[in-house]
Amino acid sequence: MPPIYPLPELIVRRSRELNLTRTQLVLRMGYANVTKGLRRLAAIEHGDLRHSGQFHGPLAAALEISPEAVEDAYAATRAVLDAENEAAYRDAFRPHAVVLTERSIPNPIFVAAFMGVERLLRIRLDTDAAPAAYSQQARELLPEGGVPAFGRIIGYVVNYSPDEAVQFDLEGREVARFGRAIRLGQTIVRIGGRTVPLRSLMAPRD
């Protein structure tokens, strides 16, 4: 049985209290295309919040509650989903390397979309070897001649665990350490001589 998140739970509870069918609810929300509205409701029930922000106001009006109540339920659902995603990431984590390139956002972007960012920038490591050998493995497996859409290679990061990552230059010298793995969909920049991981436009949250 799929989990029931705070926002869909609120929708179901208030619909019952108001004796509203799903069709009546989406009509109250102003949807002329009922099928589209029902699809959006179904998406929310399964934890897909990508488009839900567009109708917080109409949903609050349809359910006869305050917009703040909808916003609170949305935030609570987002927090649960983030926790689930983090738990799944940690469970599936295996040490690996990430190629660092001169462009954090691919150009042309369709090349990266077609080939896959994981395929282009992730390096699989032989985890039967000792962690001390991971950096040398990654360095030997760096693509030659740059990465399509991302350009020249400037270094790499070895993600030893979800909570430990080390950045290296092309000679294998340590550049920086991080308290969490650098994930694809993030980028690394230097600010005032300090290396800082930032979320990239390639990985939108919603």
C-alpha positions as CSV (number, residue, x, y, z in Angstrom):
1,M,0.0,0.0,0.0
2,P,1.5,3.4,-1.0
3,P,2.2,5.9,1.7
4,I,-0.4,8.6,2.4
5,Y,1.3,12.0,2.4
6,P,0.1,15.0,4.4
7,L,-1.2,17.0,1.4
8,P,-3.2,14.2,-0.2
9,E,-4.4,13.2,3.3
10,L,-5.7,16.8,3.7
11,I,-7.4,16.7,0.3
12,V,-9.2,13.3,1.1
13,R,-10.2,14.4,4.6
14,R,-11.7,17.7,3.6
15,S,-13.4,16.2,0.5
16,R,-15.1,13.7,2.8
17,E,-16.1,16.5,5.3
18,L,-17.6,18.5,2.4
19,N,-19.1,15.4,0.7
20,L,-17.2,16.2,-2.5
21,T,-16.4,13.8,-5.3
22,R,-13.0,14.1,-7.0
23,T,-14.8,15.5,-10.1
24,Q,-16.6,18.1,-8.0
25,L,-13.4,19.0,-6.3
26,V,-11.5,19.7,-9.6
27,L,-14.5,21.7,-10.9
28,R,-14.4,23.8,-7.7
29,M,-10.8,24.4,-8.4
30,G,-11.6,25.9,-11.8
31,Y,-10.6,23.1,-14.1
32,A,-12.5,23.1,-17.3
33,N,-10.6,20.0,-18.3
34,V,-11.7,17.6,-15.6
35,T,-9.5,14.8,-16.9
36,K,-6.4,17.0,-16.5
37,G,-7.5,18.0,-13.0
38,L,-8.0,14.4,-12.0
39,R,-4.5,13.6,-13.3
40,R,-3.0,16.3,-11.2
41,L,-4.8,15.0,-8.1
42,A,-3.6,11.5,-8.8
43,A,0.0,12.7,-9.2
44,I,-0.2,14.4,-5.8
45,E,-1.5,11.3,-4.2
46,H,1.6,9.5,-5.5
47,G,4.0,12.1,-4.2
48,D,4.5,14.0,-7.4
49,L,4.6,17.7,-6.4
50,R,6.1,19.1,-9.6
51,H,2.9,21.0,-10.6
52,S,1.0,21.2,-7.3
53,G,2.3,24.7,-6.5
54,Q,0.2,26.1,-9.3
55,F,-3.1,25.5,-7.6
56,H,-2.5,26.0,-3.9
57,G,-4.9,28.9,-3.9
58,P,-7.7,27.2,-5.9
59,L,-7.3,24.1,-3.8
60,A,-7.6,26.0,-0.6
61,A,-10.7,27.7,-1.9
62,A,-12.2,24.4,-3.1
63,L,-11.6,22.8,0.3
64,E,-12.8,25.8,2.2
65,I,-9.6,26.1,4.2
66,S,-6.9,28.7,4.5
67,P,-4.1,28.9,2.0
68,E,-1.7,28.5,4.9
69,A,-3.2,25.1,5.7
70,V,-2.4,23.9,2.1
71,E,1.1,25.4,2.3
72,D,1.8,23.6,5.6
73,A,0.6,20.3,4.2
74,Y,2.7,20.9,1.1
75,A,5.8,21.6,3.2
76,A,5.2,18.6,5.3
77,T,4.8,16.4,2.2
78,R,8.0,17.8,0.7
79,A,9.9,17.0,3.9
80,V,8.6,13.4,3.9
81,L,9.6,13.0,0.3
82,D,13.0,14.5,0.9
83,A,13.6,12.0,3.8
84,E,12.5,9.1,1.6
85,N,14.8,10.1,-1.2
86,E,17.7,10.6,1.1
87,A,17.1,7.2,2.7
88,A,16.9,5.5,-0.7
89,Y,20.1,7.3,-1.9
90,R,22.0,6.1,1.2
91,D,20.7,2.6,0.8
92,A,21.8,2.4,-2.8
93,F,25.1,4.3,-2.4
94,R,28.3,2.7,-3.7
95,P,31.6,4.6,-3.8
96,H,32.1,6.2,-7.2
97,A,33.7,9.2,-8.8
98,V,32.3,12.3,-10.5
99,V,34.1,14.0,-13.4
100,L,34.5,17.8,-13.0
101,T,34.4,19.8,-16.2
102,E,34.8,23.4,-17.3
103,R,31.0,23.7,-17.8
104,S,28.6,22.8,-15.0
105,I,25.6,23.2,-17.3
106,P,25.9,21.3,-20.6
107,N,25.9,23.0,-23.9
108,P,24.2,22.0,-26.1
109,I,22.0,20.6,-23.3
110,F,20.2,18.1,-25.6
111,V,23.5,16.2,-26.0
112,A,23.6,15.6,-22.3
113,A,19.9,14.7,-22.2
114,F,20.3,12.2,-25.0
115,M,23.5,10.6,-23.7
116,G,22.7,10.8,-20.0
117,V,24.5,12.8,-17.4
118,E,25.2,9.7,-15.3
119,R,26.9,8.0,-18.3
120,L,28.9,11.1,-19.1
121,L,30.1,12.2,-15.7
122,R,29.9,9.2,-13.3
123,I,32.9,6.8,-13.0
124,R,32.3,3.3,-11.5
125,L,35.0,2.1,-9.2
126,D,36.1,-1.3,-8.2
127,T,34.9,-1.3,-4.7
128,D,36.6,-4.6,-3.9
129,A,39.8,-2.5,-3.8
130,A,40.9,-0.5,-0.8
131,P,39.4,3.1,-0.6
132,A,43.0,4.4,-0.8
133,A,43.1,3.2,-4.4
134,Y,39.8,4.9,-5.5
135,S,41.5,8.2,-6.6
136,Q,44.0,6.5,-8.8
137,Q,41.3,4.3,-10.3
138,A,39.2,7.4,-11.1
139,R,42.1,9.3,-12.6
140,E,42.9,6.3,-14.9
141,L,39.3,6.2,-16.0
142,L,38.9,9.8,-16.9
143,P,37.5,10.3,-20.4
144,E,40.1,11.4,-22.9
145,G,39.6,14.7,-24.8
146,G,36.9,16.1,-22.5
147,V,33.2,15.3,-22.1
148,P,30.6,15.9,-24.7
149,A,28.5,19.0,-23.9
150,F,30.5,19.6,-20.7
151,G,33.9,20.4,-22.2
152,R,37.4,20.2,-20.8
153,I,38.0,18.0,-17.7
154,I,39.3,20.0,-14.8
155,G,39.4,17.3,-12.0
156,Y,37.3,14.8,-10.3
157,V,35.6,14.0,-7.0
158,V,35.7,10.6,-5.3
159,N,32.5,10.0,-3.2
160,Y,33.7,7.6,-0.5
161,S,30.4,7.5,1.3
162,P,27.2,9.7,1.5
163,D,29.1,11.8,4.1
164,E,32.6,11.9,2.7
165,A,33.9,13.2,-0.7
166,V,37.3,14.4,-1.8
167,Q,38.0,16.6,-4.8
168,F,41.2,16.0,-6.8
169,D,43.0,17.8,-9.6
170,L,44.1,16.1,-12.8
171,E,47.4,15.1,-11.2
172,G,45.6,13.3,-8.4
173,R,46.4,16.0,-5.8
174,E,43.7,16.6,-3.1
175,V,42.0,20.0,-3.6
176,A,39.1,19.9,-1.1
177,R,37.1,17.7,1.3
178,F,33.3,17.7,1.7
179,G,31.1,16.5,4.4
180,R,28.7,14.8,2.0
181,A,28.9,13.2,-1.4
182,I,28.8,15.4,-4.5
183,R,25.8,14.2,-6.5
184,L,25.2,14.5,-10.2
185,G,22.9,17.4,-10.6
186,Q,25.2,19.6,-8.5
187,T,28.2,21.6,-9.4
188,I,31.3,22.8,-7.7
189,V,32.5,26.4,-7.8
190,R,35.3,28.3,-6.1
191,I,34.4,31.4,-4.1
192,G,37.2,33.4,-2.6
193,G,39.6,30.4,-3.0
194,R,37.2,28.1,-1.2
195,T,35.5,25.2,-3.1
196,V,31.7,25.2,-2.5
197,P,29.2,22.6,-3.8
198,L,26.1,24.3,-5.3
199,R,22.9,22.8,-6.7
200,S,22.8,22.9,-10.5
201,L,20.0,23.8,-12.8
202,M,20.2,20.2,-14.1
203,A,18.5,18.9,-11.0
204,P,15.2,20.8,-10.2
205,R,13.5,19.8,-7.0
206,D,10.0,20.2,-8.3
